[in-house]
């Protein structure tokens, strides 16, 4: 589980903007970043798929998060992460345990909305790739056309386990739609944003941990 979280962070906390990179790609990524930072709140759902034909692996996970300011509530399948601005609460119903810690933003395995969406600060060179015109059918069978611009991310570190990442950005609104990571071991990791809502009126209770709701859980204070 921790390895999968780390892959998510490595995927979505990347890119370095330098003069060696494609100016068009740099401009597009800057627009994506500016949009994300301008939103006061966000609610996003993501499908995560991990596949490797040789290893006979095909695993799908559901990820969702709600963010308001610095506070957030992230769900990875059954695991919930609540950050109230001071403490991070990791709630694991399988183990009936809540881990309470001080969030370390530099820790790779720490999941935060900012790391998921503002992923172009360091670690990759990038260039423009293909464009793609697709039609997406949502849960209510409504069809939406999306014109995507792909950017190819190449690790600066030659020892990286990642071969490259293809990042799909919607041209209409400069938002990320999909990331496709190709590992050097043949593993393909795909993240697809299935819904993206911003500036919603959110209840502050979403970002509070209520100990009374977890009476039978072991509370593990690690710092």
Biotite code that builds the C-alpha atoms (Angstrom):
import biotite.structure as struc

atoms = struc.array([
    struc.Atom([0.000, 0.000, 0.000], chain_id="A", res_id=1, res_name="UNK", atom_name="CA", element="C"),
    struc.Atom([2.771, 2.460, 0.964], chain_id="A", res_id=2, res_name="UNK", atom_name="CA", element="C"),
    struc.Atom([4.603, 1.704, -2.314], chain_id="A", res_id=3, res_name="UNK", atom_name="CA", element="C"),
    struc.Atom([1.453, 2.584, -4.273], chain_id="A", res_id=4, res_name="UNK", atom_name="CA", element="C"),
    struc.Atom([1.121, 5.865, -2.367], chain_id="A", res_id=5, res_name="UNK", atom_name="CA", element="C"),
    struc.Atom([4.766, 6.626, -3.155], chain_id="A", res_id=6, res_name="UNK", atom_name="CA", element="C"),
    struc.Atom([4.147, 5.966, -6.871], chain_id="A", res_id=7, res_name="UNK", atom_name="CA", element="C"),
    struc.Atom([1.270, 8.454, -6.755], chain_id="A", res_id=8, res_name="UNK", atom_name="CA", element="C"),
    struc.Atom([3.487, 11.118, -5.230], chain_id="A", res_id=9, res_name="UNK", atom_name="CA", element="C"),
    struc.Atom([6.380, 10.418, -7.619], chain_id="A", res_id=10, res_name="UNK", atom_name="CA", element="C"),
    struc.Atom([3.944, 10.676, -10.506], chain_id="A", res_id=11, res_name="UNK", atom_name="CA", element="C"),
    struc.Atom([2.228, 13.841, -9.411], chain_id="A", res_id=12, res_name="UNK", atom_name="CA", element="C"),
    struc.Atom([5.034, 15.795, -7.696], chain_id="A", res_id=13, res_name="UNK", atom_name="CA", element="C"),
    struc.Atom([7.320, 16.241, -10.711], chain_id="A", res_id=14, res_name="UNK", atom_name="CA", element="C"),
    struc.Atom([8.683, 18.402, -13.568], chain_id="A", res_id=15, res_name="UNK", atom_name="CA", element="C"),
    struc.Atom([11.363, 21.078, -13.627], chain_id="A", res_id=16, res_name="UNK", atom_name="CA", element="C"),
    struc.Atom([10.891, 24.226, -15.695], chain_id="A", res_id=17, res_name="UNK", atom_name="CA", element="C"),
    struc.Atom([14.189, 25.180, -17.368], chain_id="A", res_id=18, res_name="UNK", atom_name="CA", element="C"),
    struc.Atom([15.282, 26.851, -20.590], chain_id="A", res_id=19, res_name="UNK", atom_name="CA", element="C"),
    struc.Atom([16.013, 23.402, -22.042], chain_id="A", res_id=20, res_name="UNK", atom_name="CA", element="C"),
    struc.Atom([12.338, 22.485, -21.956], chain_id="A", res_id=21, res_name="UNK", atom_name="CA", element="C"),
    struc.Atom([9.770, 23.105, -24.679], chain_id="A", res_id=22, res_name="UNK", atom_name="CA", element="C"),
    struc.Atom([8.493, 26.726, -24.246], chain_id="A", res_id=23, res_name="UNK", atom_name="CA", element="C"),
    struc.Atom([4.969, 25.704, -25.310], chain_id="A", res_id=24, res_name="UNK", atom_name="CA", element="C"),
    struc.Atom([4.905, 22.922, -22.727], chain_id="A", res_id=25, res_name="UNK", atom_name="CA", element="C"),
    struc.Atom([6.227, 25.301, -20.086], chain_id="A", res_id=26, res_name="UNK", atom_name="CA", element="C"),
    struc.Atom([3.529, 27.856, -20.873], chain_id="A", res_id=27, res_name="UNK", atom_name="CA", element="C"),
    struc.Atom([0.762, 25.238, -20.690], chain_id="A", res_id=28, res_name="UNK", atom_name="CA", element="C"),
    struc.Atom([2.014, 23.812, -17.391], chain_id="A", res_id=29, res_name="UNK", atom_name="CA", element="C"),
    struc.Atom([2.223, 27.304, -15.910], chain_id="A", res_id=30, res_name="UNK", atom_name="CA", element="C"),
    struc.Atom([-1.428, 27.868, -16.818], chain_id="A", res_id=31, res_name="UNK", atom_name="CA", element="C"),
    struc.Atom([-2.404, 24.582, -15.148], chain_id="A", res_id=32, res_name="UNK", atom_name="CA", element="C"),
    struc.Atom([-0.540, 25.597, -11.995], chain_id="A", res_id=33, res_name="UNK", atom_name="CA", element="C"),
    struc.Atom([-2.068, 29.089, -11.910], chain_id="A", res_id=34, res_name="UNK", atom_name="CA", element="C"),
    struc.Atom([-5.582, 27.644, -12.206], chain_id="A", res_id=35, res_name="UNK", atom_name="CA", element="C"),
    struc.Atom([-5.091, 25.177, -9.356], chain_id="A", res_id=36, res_name="UNK", atom_name="CA", element="C"),
    struc.Atom([-3.649, 27.799, -7.009], chain_id="A", res_id=37, res_name="UNK", atom_name="CA", element="C"),
    struc.Atom([-6.554, 30.167, -7.713], chain_id="A", res_id=38, res_name="UNK", atom_name="CA", element="C"),
    struc.Atom([-9.246, 27.752, -6.493], chain_id="A", res_id=39, res_name="UNK", atom_name="CA", element="C"),
    struc.Atom([-10.418, 28.226, -2.902], chain_id="A", res_id=40, res_name="UNK", atom_name="CA", element="C"),
    struc.Atom([-11.766, 24.682, -2.702], chain_id="A", res_id=41, res_name="UNK", atom_name="CA", element="C"),
    struc.Atom([-11.745, 21.518, -4.818], chain_id="A", res_id=42, res_name="UNK", atom_name="CA", element="C"),
    struc.Atom([-13.527, 18.167, -4.985], chain_id="A", res_id=43, res_name="UNK", atom_name="CA", element="C"),
    struc.Atom([-11.869, 15.625, -7.285], chain_id="A", res_id=44, res_name="UNK", atom_name="CA", element="C"),
    struc.Atom([-12.327, 11.919, -8.046], chain_id="A", res_id=45, res_name="UNK", atom_name="CA", element="C"),
    struc.Atom([-9.559, 9.842, -9.630], chain_id="A", res_id=46, res_name="UNK", atom_name="CA", element="C"),
    struc.Atom([-9.353, 6.307, -11.028], chain_id="A", res_id=47, res_name="UNK", atom_name="CA", element="C"),
    struc.Atom([-5.955, 4.698, -10.475], chain_id="A", res_id=48, res_name="UNK", atom_name="CA", element="C"),
    struc.Atom([-4.938, 1.629, -12.471], chain_id="A", res_id=49, res_name="UNK", atom_name="CA", element="C"),
    struc.Atom([-1.774, -0.421, -12.068], chain_id="A", res_id=50, res_name="UNK", atom_name="CA", element="C"),
    struc.Atom([-1.017, -3.029, -14.729], chain_id="A", res_id=51, res_name="UNK", atom_name="CA", element="C"),
    struc.Atom([1.842, -5.301, -15.788], chain_id="A", res_id=52, res_name="UNK", atom_name="CA", element="C"),
    struc.Atom([1.161, -8.041, -18.338], chain_id="A", res_id=53, res_name="UNK", atom_name="CA", element="C"),
    struc.Atom([4.255, -10.079, -17.508], chain_id="A", res_id=54, res_name="UNK", atom_name="CA", element="C"),
    struc.Atom([3.409, -10.062, -13.793], chain_id="A", res_id=55, res_name="UNK", atom_name="CA", element="C"),
    struc.Atom([-0.315, -10.644, -14.486], chain_id="A", res_id=56, res_name="UNK", atom_name="CA", element="C"),
    struc.Atom([-1.251, -7.508, -12.522], chain_id="A", res_id=57, res_name="UNK", atom_name="CA", element="C"),
    struc.Atom([-4.328, -5.402, -13.219], chain_id="A", res_id=58, res_name="UNK", atom_name="CA", element="C"),
    struc.Atom([-5.451, -3.434, -10.162], chain_id="A", res_id=59, res_name="UNK", atom_name="CA", element="C"),
    struc.Atom([-7.849, -0.492, -9.975], chain_id="A", res_id=60, res_name="UNK", atom_name="CA", element="C"),
    struc.Atom([-8.220, 1.879, -7.023], chain_id="A", res_id=61, res_name="UNK", atom_name="CA", element="C"),
    struc.Atom([-10.527, 4.785, -6.291], chain_id="A", res_id=62, res_name="UNK", atom_name="CA", element="C"),
    struc.Atom([-9.053, 8.039, -5.011], chain_id="A", res_id=63, res_name="UNK", atom_name="CA", element="C"),
    struc.Atom([-10.988, 11.160, -4.055], chain_id="A", res_id=64, res_name="UNK", atom_name="CA", element="C"),
    struc.Atom([-10.206, 14.308, -2.177], chain_id="A", res_id=65, res_name="UNK", atom_name="CA", element="C"),
    struc.Atom([-11.783, 17.475, -0.878], chain_id="A", res_id=66, res_name="UNK", atom_name="CA", element="C"),
    struc.Atom([-9.566, 20.510, -0.260], chain_id="A", res_id=67, res_name="UNK", atom_name="CA", element="C"),
    struc.Atom([-10.216, 23.882, 1.345], chain_id="A", res_id=68, res_name="UNK", atom_name="CA", element="C"),
    struc.Atom([-7.216, 26.122, 1.925], chain_id="A", res_id=69, res_name="UNK", atom_name="CA", element="C"),
    struc.Atom([-4.508, 24.015, 3.575], chain_id="A", res_id=70, res_name="UNK", atom_name="CA", element="C"),
    struc.Atom([-7.009, 21.488, 4.944], chain_id="A", res_id=71, res_name="UNK", atom_name="CA", element="C"),
    struc.Atom([-7.991, 18.322, 3.104], chain_id="A", res_id=72, res_name="UNK", atom_name="CA", element="C"),
    struc.Atom([-9.803, 14.983, 3.256], chain_id="A", res_id=73, res_name="UNK", atom_name="CA", element="C"),
    struc.Atom([-8.375, 12.256, 1.003], chain_id="A", res_id=74, res_name="UNK", atom_name="CA", element="C"),
    struc.Atom([-9.799, 8.756, 0.478], chain_id="A", res_id=75, res_name="UNK", atom_name="CA", element="C"),
    struc.Atom([-7.766, 5.951, -1.092], chain_id="A", res_id=76, res_name="UNK", atom_name="CA", element="C"),
    struc.Atom([-10.153, 3.004, -1.378], chain_id="A", res_id=77, res_name="UNK", atom_name="CA", element="C"),
    struc.Atom([-11.057, 2.428, 2.301], chain_id="A", res_id=78, res_name="UNK", atom_name="CA", element="C"),
    struc.Atom([-8.212, 4.478, 3.809], chain_id="A", res_id=79, res_name="UNK", atom_name="CA", element="C"),
    struc.Atom([-9.005, 8.073, 4.834], chain_id="A", res_id=80, res_name="UNK", atom_name="CA", element="C"),
    struc.Atom([-6.493, 10.884, 5.389], chain_id="A", res_id=81, res_name="UNK", atom_name="CA", element="C"),
    struc.Atom([-7.725, 14.000, 7.212], chain_id="A", res_id=82, res_name="UNK", atom_name="CA", element="C"),
    struc.Atom([-5.501, 17.037, 7.636], chain_id="A", res_id=83, res_name="UNK", atom_name="CA", element="C"),
    struc.Atom([-6.966, 19.774, 9.857], chain_id="A", res_id=84, res_name="UNK", atom_name="CA", element="C"),
    struc.Atom([-4.143, 22.241, 9.320], chain_id="A", res_id=85, res_name="UNK", atom_name="CA", element="C"),
    struc.Atom([-2.076, 20.938, 12.231], chain_id="A", res_id=86, res_name="UNK", atom_name="CA", element="C"),
    struc.Atom([-2.333, 17.151, 12.421], chain_id="A", res_id=87, res_name="UNK", atom_name="CA", element="C"),
    struc.Atom([-2.693, 14.369, 9.861], chain_id="A", res_id=88, res_name="UNK", atom_name="CA", element="C"),
    struc.Atom([-5.106, 11.541, 10.756], chain_id="A", res_id=89, res_name="UNK", atom_name="CA", element="C"),
    struc.Atom([-4.748, 8.284, 8.802], chain_id="A", res_id=90, res_name="UNK", atom_name="CA", element="C"),
    struc.Atom([-7.819, 6.109, 9.348], chain_id="A", res_id=91, res_name="UNK", atom_name="CA", element="C"),
    struc.Atom([-7.536, 2.403, 8.478], chain_id="A", res_id=92, res_name="UNK", atom_name="CA", element="C"),
    struc.Atom([-10.824, 0.497, 9.012], chain_id="A", res_id=93, res_name="UNK", atom_name="CA", element="C"),
    struc.Atom([-9.248, -2.897, 8.232], chain_id="A", res_id=94, res_name="UNK", atom_name="CA", element="C"),
    struc.Atom([-6.842, -2.543, 11.162], chain_id="A", res_id=95, res_name="UNK", atom_name="CA", element="C"),
    struc.Atom([-9.260, -0.416, 13.223], chain_id="A", res_id=96, res_name="UNK", atom_name="CA", element="C"),
    struc.Atom([-6.429, 2.039, 13.772], chain_id="A", res_id=97, res_name="UNK", atom_name="CA", element="C"),
    struc.Atom([-5.997, 5.800, 13.521], chain_id="A", res_id=98, res_name="UNK", atom_name="CA", element="C"),
    struc.Atom([-2.450, 7.129, 13.136], chain_id="A", res_id=99, res_name="UNK", atom_name="CA", element="C"),
    struc.Atom([-1.974, 10.726, 14.272], chain_id="A", res_id=100, res_name="UNK", atom_name="CA", element="C"),
    struc.Atom([1.102, 12.591, 13.064], chain_id="A", res_id=101, res_name="UNK", atom_name="CA", element="C"),
    struc.Atom([2.501, 15.946, 12.069], chain_id="A", res_id=102, res_name="UNK", atom_name="CA", element="C"),
    struc.Atom([2.346, 16.129, 8.291], chain_id="A", res_id=103, res_name="UNK", atom_name="CA", element="C"),
    struc.Atom([5.715, 16.068, 6.569], chain_id="A", res_id=104, res_name="UNK", atom_name="CA", element="C"),
    struc.Atom([5.186, 17.792, 3.226], chain_id="A", res_id=105, res_name="UNK", atom_name="CA", element="C"),
    struc.Atom([8.624, 16.656, 2.031], chain_id="A", res_id=106, res_name="UNK", atom_name="CA", element="C"),
    struc.Atom([7.895, 12.973, 2.685], chain_id="A", res_id=107, res_name="UNK", atom_name="CA", element="C"),
    struc.Atom([7.286, 11.219, -0.660], chain_id="A", res_id=108, res_name="UNK", atom_name="CA", element="C"),
    struc.Atom([4.609, 8.915, 0.758], chain_id="A", res_id=109, res_name="UNK", atom_name="CA", element="C"),
    struc.Atom([2.588, 11.834, 2.159], chain_id="A", res_id=110, res_name="UNK", atom_name="CA", element="C"),
    struc.Atom([-0.523, 12.336, 0.040], chain_id="A", res_id=111, res_name="UNK", atom_name="CA", element="C"),
    struc.Atom([-1.705, 15.925, -0.383], chain_id="A", res_id=112, res_name="UNK", atom_name="CA", element="C"),
    struc.Atom([-3.938, 17.550, -3.001], chain_id="A", res_id=113, res_name="UNK", atom_name="CA", element="C"),
    struc.Atom([-1.164, 19.982, -3.900], chain_id="A", res_id=114, res_name="UNK", atom_name="CA", element="C"),
    struc.Atom([1.190, 17.114, -4.690], chain_id="A", res_id=115, res_name="UNK", atom_name="CA", element="C"),
    struc.Atom([-1.495, 15.456, -6.778], chain_id="A", res_id=116, res_name="UNK", atom_name="CA", element="C"),
    struc.Atom([-2.222, 18.517, -8.909], chain_id="A", res_id=117, res_name="UNK", atom_name="CA", element="C"),
    struc.Atom([0.787, 20.847, -8.881], chain_id="A", res_id=118, res_name="UNK", atom_name="CA", element="C"),
    struc.Atom([3.306, 18.337, -10.094], chain_id="A", res_id=119, res_name="UNK", atom_name="CA", element="C"),
    struc.Atom([5.720, 20.395, -12.166], chain_id="A", res_id=120, res_name="UNK", atom_name="CA", element="C"),
    struc.Atom([8.372, 21.717, -9.822], chain_id="A", res_id=121, res_name="UNK", atom_name="CA", element="C"),
    struc.Atom([11.342, 19.365, -10.069], chain_id="A", res_id=122, res_name="UNK", atom_name="CA", element="C"),
    struc.Atom([12.593, 16.036, -11.348], chain_id="A", res_id=123, res_name="UNK", atom_name="CA", element="C"),
    struc.Atom([11.588, 15.969, -15.036], chain_id="A", res_id=124, res_name="UNK", atom_name="CA", element="C"),
    struc.Atom([12.319, 17.477, -18.399], chain_id="A", res_id=125, res_name="UNK", atom_name="CA", element="C"),
    struc.Atom([9.292, 17.847, -20.650], chain_id="A", res_id=126, res_name="UNK", atom_name="CA", element="C"),
    struc.Atom([8.160, 18.449, -24.201], chain_id="A", res_id=127, res_name="UNK", atom_name="CA", element="C"),
    struc.Atom([4.919, 18.668, -26.170], chain_id="A", res_id=128, res_name="UNK", atom_name="CA", element="C"),
    struc.Atom([3.536, 15.374, -27.457], chain_id="A", res_id=129, res_name="UNK", atom_name="CA", element="C"),
    struc.Atom([0.390, 14.362, -29.369], chain_id="A", res_id=130, res_name="UNK", atom_name="CA", element="C"),
    struc.Atom([-3.081, 15.905, -29.258], chain_id="A", res_id=131, res_name="UNK", atom_name="CA", element="C"),
    struc.Atom([-6.141, 13.697, -28.879], chain_id="A", res_id=132, res_name="UNK", atom_name="CA", element="C"),
    struc.Atom([-9.864, 14.280, -29.373], chain_id="A", res_id=133, res_name="UNK", atom_name="CA", element="C"),
    struc.Atom([-11.954, 11.930, -27.198], chain_id="A", res_id=134, res_name="UNK", atom_name="CA", element="C"),
    struc.Atom([-15.555, 11.479, -26.077], chain_id="A", res_id=135, res_name="UNK", atom_name="CA", element="C"),
    struc.Atom([-16.161, 10.572, -22.435], chain_id="A", res_id=136, res_name="UNK", atom_name="CA", element="C"),
    struc.Atom([-19.369, 8.952, -21.161], chain_id="A", res_id=137, res_name="UNK", atom_name="CA", element="C"),
    struc.Atom([-20.028, 9.721, -17.487], chain_id="A", res_id=138, res_name="UNK", atom_name="CA", element="C"),
    struc.Atom([-22.054, 7.868, -14.828], chain_id="A", res_id=139, res_name="UNK", atom_name="CA", element="C"),
    struc.Atom([-25.301, 9.442, -16.114], chain_id="A", res_id=140, res_name="UNK", atom_name="CA", element="C"),
    struc.Atom([-24.459, 8.383, -19.692], chain_id="A", res_id=141, res_name="UNK", atom_name="CA", element="C"),
    struc.Atom([-23.862, 11.978, -20.726], chain_id="A", res_id=142, res_name="UNK", atom_name="CA", element="C"),
    struc.Atom([-21.282, 12.350, -23.487], chain_id="A", res_id=143, res_name="UNK", atom_name="CA", element="C"),
    struc.Atom([-18.604, 15.036, -23.263], chain_id="A", res_id=144, res_name="UNK", atom_name="CA", element="C"),
    struc.Atom([-15.969, 15.847, -25.854], chain_id="A", res_id=145, res_name="UNK", atom_name="CA", element="C"),
    struc.Atom([-12.439, 16.533, -24.589], chain_id="A", res_id=146, res_name="UNK", atom_name="CA", element="C"),
    struc.Atom([-9.568, 17.888, -26.662], chain_id="A", res_id=147, res_name="UNK", atom_name="CA", element="C"),
    struc.Atom([-6.349, 16.814, -24.941], chain_id="A", res_id=148, res_name="UNK", atom_name="CA", element="C"),
    struc.Atom([-2.780, 18.002, -25.267], chain_id="A", res_id=149, res_name="UNK", atom_name="CA", element="C"),
    struc.Atom([-0.197, 15.491, -24.057], chain_id="A", res_id=150, res_name="UNK", atom_name="CA", element="C"),
    struc.Atom([3.122, 16.503, -22.521], chain_id="A", res_id=151, res_name="UNK", atom_name="CA", element="C"),
    struc.Atom([5.903, 13.946, -22.226], chain_id="A", res_id=152, res_name="UNK", atom_name="CA", element="C"),
    struc.Atom([7.862, 13.971, -18.966], chain_id="A", res_id=153, res_name="UNK", atom_name="CA", element="C"),
    struc.Atom([11.308, 12.401, -18.897], chain_id="A", res_id=154, res_name="UNK", atom_name="CA", element="C"),
    struc.Atom([13.099, 11.800, -15.561], chain_id="A", res_id=155, res_name="UNK", atom_name="CA", element="C"),
    struc.Atom([16.277, 13.823, -15.071], chain_id="A", res_id=156, res_name="UNK", atom_name="CA", element="C"),
    struc.Atom([17.625, 11.097, -12.798], chain_id="A", res_id=157, res_name="UNK", atom_name="CA", element="C"),
    struc.Atom([18.949, 8.333, -15.055], chain_id="A", res_id=158, res_name="UNK", atom_name="CA", element="C"),
    struc.Atom([18.497, 5.850, -12.175], chain_id="A", res_id=159, res_name="UNK", atom_name="CA", element="C"),
    struc.Atom([14.771, 6.547, -11.951], chain_id="A", res_id=160, res_name="UNK", atom_name="CA", element="C"),
    struc.Atom([12.446, 3.535, -12.123], chain_id="A", res_id=161, res_name="UNK", atom_name="CA", element="C"),
    struc.Atom([10.217, 5.579, -14.441], chain_id="A", res_id=162, res_name="UNK", atom_name="CA", element="C"),
    struc.Atom([10.855, 5.509, -18.187], chain_id="A", res_id=163, res_name="UNK", atom_name="CA", element="C"),
    struc.Atom([8.515, 8.402, -18.999], chain_id="A", res_id=164, res_name="UNK", atom_name="CA", element="C"),
    struc.Atom([5.116, 9.917, -18.153], chain_id="A", res_id=165, res_name="UNK", atom_name="CA", element="C"),
    struc.Atom([2.478, 11.157, -20.590], chain_id="A", res_id=166, res_name="UNK", atom_name="CA", element="C"),
    struc.Atom([0.398, 13.923, -19.046], chain_id="A", res_id=167, res_name="UNK", atom_name="CA", element="C"),
    struc.Atom([-2.930, 14.758, -20.746], chain_id="A", res_id=168, res_name="UNK", atom_name="CA", element="C"),
    struc.Atom([-4.240, 18.299, -20.256], chain_id="A", res_id=169, res_name="UNK", atom_name="CA", element="C"),
    struc.Atom([-7.661, 19.527, -21.364], chain_id="A", res_id=170, res_name="UNK", atom_name="CA", element="C"),
    struc.Atom([-7.202, 22.450, -23.750], chain_id="A", res_id=171, res_name="UNK", atom_name="CA", element="C"),
    struc.Atom([-10.596, 23.917, -22.851], chain_id="A", res_id=172, res_name="UNK", atom_name="CA", element="C"),
    struc.Atom([-9.803, 24.666, -19.214], chain_id="A", res_id=173, res_name="UNK", atom_name="CA", element="C"),
    struc.Atom([-6.089, 23.883, -18.759], chain_id="A", res_id=174, res_name="UNK", atom_name="CA", element="C"),
    struc.Atom([-6.805, 21.078, -16.300], chain_id="A", res_id=175, res_name="UNK", atom_name="CA", element="C"),
    struc.Atom([-5.156, 17.697, -15.954], chain_id="A", res_id=176, res_name="UNK", atom_name="CA", element="C"),
    struc.Atom([-7.277, 14.832, -17.257], chain_id="A", res_id=177, res_name="UNK", atom_name="CA", element="C"),
    struc.Atom([-4.932, 11.847, -17.243], chain_id="A", res_id=178, res_name="UNK", atom_name="CA", element="C"),
    struc.Atom([-1.400, 10.717, -16.386], chain_id="A", res_id=179, res_name="UNK", atom_name="CA", element="C"),
    struc.Atom([0.154, 7.579, -17.868], chain_id="A", res_id=180, res_name="UNK", atom_name="CA", element="C"),
    struc.Atom([3.404, 6.408, -16.289], chain_id="A", res_id=181, res_name="UNK", atom_name="CA", element="C"),
    struc.Atom([5.540, 3.772, -17.991], chain_id="A", res_id=182, res_name="UNK", atom_name="CA", element="C"),
    struc.Atom([7.956, 2.044, -15.631], chain_id="A", res_id=183, res_name="UNK", atom_name="CA", element="C"),
    struc.Atom([11.238, 0.544, -16.780], chain_id="A", res_id=184, res_name="UNK", atom_name="CA", element="C"),
    struc.Atom([9.978, -2.816, -15.456], chain_id="A", res_id=185, res_name="UNK", atom_name="CA", element="C"),
    struc.Atom([6.972, -2.728, -17.807], chain_id="A", res_id=186, res_name="UNK", atom_name="CA", element="C"),
    struc.Atom([4.441, -1.502, -15.236], chain_id="A", res_id=187, res_name="UNK", atom_name="CA", element="C"),
    struc.Atom([1.872, 1.000, -16.535], chain_id="A", res_id=188, res_name="UNK", atom_name="CA", element="C"),
    struc.Atom([0.322, 3.302, -13.925], chain_id="A", res_id=189, res_name="UNK", atom_name="CA", element="C"),
    struc.Atom([-2.645, 5.390, -15.092], chain_id="A", res_id=190, res_name="UNK", atom_name="CA", element="C"),
    struc.Atom([-4.486, 8.120, -13.197], chain_id="A", res_id=191, res_name="UNK", atom_name="CA", element="C"),
    struc.Atom([-7.699, 9.461, -14.749], chain_id="A", res_id=192, res_name="UNK", atom_name="CA", element="C"),
    struc.Atom([-9.661, 12.353, -13.242], chain_id="A", res_id=193, res_name="UNK", atom_name="CA", element="C"),
    struc.Atom([-13.336, 11.406, -13.455], chain_id="A", res_id=194, res_name="UNK", atom_name="CA", element="C"),
    struc.Atom([-14.782, 14.533, -11.835], chain_id="A", res_id=195, res_name="UNK", atom_name="CA", element="C"),
    struc.Atom([-13.379, 17.942, -10.979], chain_id="A", res_id=196, res_name="UNK", atom_name="CA", element="C"),
    struc.Atom([-15.450, 20.563, -9.117], chain_id="A", res_id=197, res_name="UNK", atom_name="CA", element="C"),
    struc.Atom([-14.099, 23.797, -7.690], chain_id="A", res_id=198, res_name="UNK", atom_name="CA", element="C"),
    struc.Atom([-15.044, 26.646, -5.343], chain_id="A", res_id=199, res_name="UNK", atom_name="CA", element="C"),
    struc.Atom([-17.818, 24.679, -3.660], chain_id="A", res_id=200, res_name="UNK", atom_name="CA", element="C"),
    struc.Atom([-19.313, 25.665, -0.277], chain_id="A", res_id=201, res_name="UNK", atom_name="CA", element="C"),
    struc.Atom([-17.715, 23.025, 1.968], chain_id="A", res_id=202, res_name="UNK", atom_name="CA", element="C"),
    struc.Atom([-18.589, 22.146, 5.571], chain_id="A", res_id=203, res_name="UNK", atom_name="CA", element="C"),
    struc.Atom([-15.573, 22.506, 7.879], chain_id="A", res_id=204, res_name="UNK", atom_name="CA", element="C"),
    struc.Atom([-16.573, 19.229, 9.566], chain_id="A", res_id=205, res_name="UNK", atom_name="CA", element="C"),
    struc.Atom([-15.055, 17.440, 6.559], chain_id="A", res_id=206, res_name="UNK", atom_name="CA", element="C"),
    struc.Atom([-11.612, 18.426, 7.850], chain_id="A", res_id=207, res_name="UNK", atom_name="CA", element="C"),
    struc.Atom([-12.083, 17.537, 11.519], chain_id="A", res_id=208, res_name="UNK", atom_name="CA", element="C"),
    struc.Atom([-11.317, 14.206, 13.173], chain_id="A", res_id=209, res_name="UNK", atom_name="CA", element="C"),
    struc.Atom([-13.983, 13.220, 15.703], chain_id="A", res_id=210, res_name="UNK", atom_name="CA", element="C"),
    struc.Atom([-12.587, 10.663, 18.130], chain_id="A", res_id=211, res_name="UNK", atom_name="CA", element="C"),
    struc.Atom([-16.113, 9.679, 19.218], chain_id="A", res_id=212, res_name="UNK", atom_name="CA", element="C"),
    struc.Atom([-16.721, 8.158, 15.777], chain_id="A", res_id=213, res_name="UNK", atom_name="CA", element="C"),
    struc.Atom([-13.844, 5.696, 16.323], chain_id="A", res_id=214, res_name="UNK", atom_name="CA", element="C"),
    struc.Atom([-14.390, 4.432, 19.864], chain_id="A", res_id=215, res_name="UNK", atom_name="CA", element="C"),
    struc.Atom([-13.191, 0.903, 19.064], chain_id="A", res_id=216, res_name="UNK", atom_name="CA", element="C"),
    struc.Atom([-10.117, 2.049, 17.121], chain_id="A", res_id=217, res_name="UNK", atom_name="CA", element="C"),
    struc.Atom([-6.562, 2.110, 18.414], chain_id="A", res_id=218, res_name="UNK", atom_name="CA", element="C"),
    struc.Atom([-5.264, 5.692, 18.342], chain_id="A", res_id=219, res_name="UNK", atom_name="CA", element="C"),
    struc.Atom([-1.567, 5.668, 17.488], chain_id="A", res_id=220, res_name="UNK", atom_name="CA", element="C"),
    struc.Atom([0.083, 9.039, 18.220], chain_id="A", res_id=221, res_name="UNK", atom_name="CA", element="C"),
    struc.Atom([3.498, 8.810, 16.577], chain_id="A", res_id=222, res_name="UNK", atom_name="CA", element="C"),
    struc.Atom([4.714, 12.321, 17.387], chain_id="A", res_id=223, res_name="UNK", atom_name="CA", element="C"),
])
